[in-house]
């Protein structure tokens, strides 16, 4: 949370409104850690510009904790998942002022058995 500016906006396409405070950002990330406590992240690509950073990541974890989706708590499936996502951060000085996250929720849901394979 220390990377975020005091006045930031976090846009995640799974959320109806942007996250605008550090407590809400910590809660959002904490929900992922509770759902996948053994999560390990690998950087696939990383691009640095004058005032922005973009990354593609891959992560692995076992859904051994409850997951929050659309305001509902979903019990753990105990299935292992390989997730993917991309992220863009706009930076002013040494702080993130805008963060955009694009997790592959459909891919994760298919691996968890919550929606049919495509």
Kinemage of the C-alpha trace (Angstrom):
@kinemage 1
@onewidth
@group {chain A} dominant
@subgroup {mainchain}
@vectorlist {calphas} color= white
{ca unk a 1} P 0.000 0.000 0.000
{ca unk a 2} L 2.983 2.274 0.491
{ca unk a 3} L 3.388 2.526 -3.306
{ca unk a 4} L 0.008 4.264 -3.692
{ca unk a 5} L -0.306 8.057 -3.549
{ca unk a 6} L -2.694 9.470 -0.959
{ca unk a 7} L -5.070 10.372 -3.819
{ca unk a 8} L -5.192 7.370 -6.182
{ca unk a 9} L -7.742 5.450 -8.230
{ca unk a 10} L -7.612 1.671 -8.767
{ca unk a 11} L -9.779 0.495 -11.657
{ca unk a 12} L -10.405 -3.239 -11.787
{ca unk a 13} L -12.781 -4.525 -14.429
{ca unk a 14} L -14.360 -6.869 -11.866
{ca unk a 15} L -15.394 -3.940 -9.660
{ca unk a 16} L -18.289 -1.571 -10.444
{ca unk a 17} L -16.507 1.462 -8.977
{ca unk a 18} L -12.827 2.350 -8.607
{ca unk a 19} L -11.049 1.794 -5.313
{ca unk a 20} L -9.933 5.156 -3.951
{ca unk a 21} L -8.513 4.494 -0.479
{ca unk a 22} L -5.791 2.286 0.937
{ca unk a 23} L -8.105 0.426 3.332
{ca unk a 24} L -10.336 -0.696 0.440
{ca unk a 25} L -7.276 -1.616 -1.662
{ca unk a 26} L -5.889 -3.683 1.212
{ca unk a 27} L -9.267 -5.426 1.632
{ca unk a 28} L -9.469 -6.200 -2.111
{ca unk a 29} L -5.986 -7.724 -2.163
{ca unk a 30} L -6.618 -9.477 1.154
{ca unk a 31} L -9.616 -11.256 -0.376
{ca unk a 32} L -7.327 -12.767 -3.026
{ca unk a 33} L -4.808 -13.863 -0.372
{ca unk a 34} L -7.561 -15.457 1.751
{ca unk a 35} L -8.877 -17.374 -1.259
{ca unk a 36} L -5.394 -18.452 -2.446
{ca unk a 37} L -3.072 -18.334 0.597
{ca unk a 38} L -0.265 -20.145 -1.255
{ca unk a 39} L -0.387 -17.766 -4.261
{ca unk a 40} L 2.897 -17.339 -6.118
{ca unk a 41} L 3.233 -14.691 -8.825
{ca unk a 42} L 5.565 -14.690 -11.825
{ca unk a 43} L 6.269 -11.688 -14.022
{ca unk a 44} L 5.753 -12.620 -17.697
{ca unk a 45} L 6.358 -9.194 -19.277
{ca unk a 46} L 7.252 -5.816 -17.845
{ca unk a 47} L 7.350 -2.461 -19.638
{ca unk a 48} L 8.495 0.814 -18.095
{ca unk a 49} L 7.630 4.194 -19.622
{ca unk a 50} L 8.259 7.779 -18.545
{ca unk a 51} L 5.241 7.903 -16.240
{ca unk a 52} L 3.756 4.402 -16.387
{ca unk a 53} L 4.552 0.746 -15.806
{ca unk a 54} L 2.739 -2.184 -17.402
{ca unk a 55} L 3.030 -5.854 -16.518
{ca unk a 56} L 1.624 -9.192 -17.502
{ca unk a 57} L 1.684 -11.735 -14.705
{ca unk a 58} L 0.890 -15.369 -14.138
{ca unk a 59} L 0.056 -16.712 -10.717
{ca unk a 60} L -0.540 -20.136 -9.217
{ca unk a 61} L -2.428 -21.004 -6.093
{ca unk a 62} L -4.818 -23.423 -4.453
{ca unk a 63} L -8.287 -22.142 -3.624
{ca unk a 64} L -8.138 -23.304 0.001
{ca unk a 65} L -9.909 -20.278 1.491
{ca unk a 66} L -13.276 -18.604 0.919
{ca unk a 67} L -13.516 -16.333 -2.109
{ca unk a 68} L -15.501 -13.100 -2.380
{ca unk a 69} L -17.280 -12.624 -5.718
{ca unk a 70} L -20.000 -10.097 -6.443
{ca unk a 71} L -20.472 -9.529 -2.723
{ca unk a 72} L -20.984 -13.241 -2.064
{ca unk a 73} L -18.670 -15.566 -0.160
{ca unk a 74} L -17.935 -18.743 -2.115
{ca unk a 75} L -16.573 -21.758 -0.211
{ca unk a 76} L -13.138 -23.078 -1.177
{ca unk a 77} L -12.918 -25.627 -3.996
{ca unk a 78} L -9.419 -26.845 -3.018
{ca unk a 79} L -8.522 -26.755 -6.725
{ca unk a 80} L -5.201 -25.495 -8.019
{ca unk a 81} L -5.409 -22.560 -10.429
{ca unk a 82} L -3.050 -20.892 -12.870
{ca unk a 83} L -4.263 -17.325 -13.300
{ca unk a 84} L -3.224 -14.558 -15.620
{ca unk a 85} L -3.650 -10.819 -15.687
{ca unk a 86} L -2.286 -7.517 -16.858
{ca unk a 87} L -1.742 -4.332 -14.910
{ca unk a 88} L -0.985 -0.722 -15.763
{ca unk a 89} L 0.197 1.800 -13.192
{ca unk a 90} L 0.555 5.530 -13.786
{ca unk a 91} L 3.222 7.039 -11.581
{ca unk a 92} L 3.892 10.587 -10.409
{ca unk a 93} L 7.134 11.017 -8.541
{ca unk a 94} L 7.547 7.718 -6.733
{ca unk a 95} L 3.831 7.001 -6.117
{ca unk a 96} L 1.111 5.215 -8.095
{ca unk a 97} L -1.727 7.631 -8.861
{ca unk a 98} L -3.766 5.327 -11.103
{ca unk a 99} L -3.772 1.534 -11.227
{ca unk a 100} L -5.684 -0.619 -13.718
{ca unk a 101} L -5.947 -4.374 -13.200
{ca unk a 102} L -7.343 -6.897 -15.668
{ca unk a 103} L -7.500 -10.370 -14.090
{ca unk a 104} L -8.673 -13.313 -16.212
{ca unk a 105} L -11.671 -14.131 -14.034
{ca unk a 106} L -13.336 -16.390 -16.647
{ca unk a 107} L -10.204 -18.551 -16.913
{ca unk a 108} L -10.019 -18.829 -13.138
{ca unk a 109} L -13.723 -19.685 -12.838
{ca unk a 110} L -13.384 -22.451 -15.453
{ca unk a 111} L -10.440 -23.990 -13.557
{ca unk a 112} L -12.421 -23.838 -10.305
{ca unk a 113} L -15.355 -25.663 -11.948
{ca unk a 114} L -17.651 -22.638 -11.516
{ca unk a 115} L -18.357 -22.218 -15.235
{ca unk a 116} L -18.062 -24.507 -18.256
{ca unk a 117} L -14.821 -24.792 -20.208
{ca unk a 118} L -14.828 -22.754 -23.395
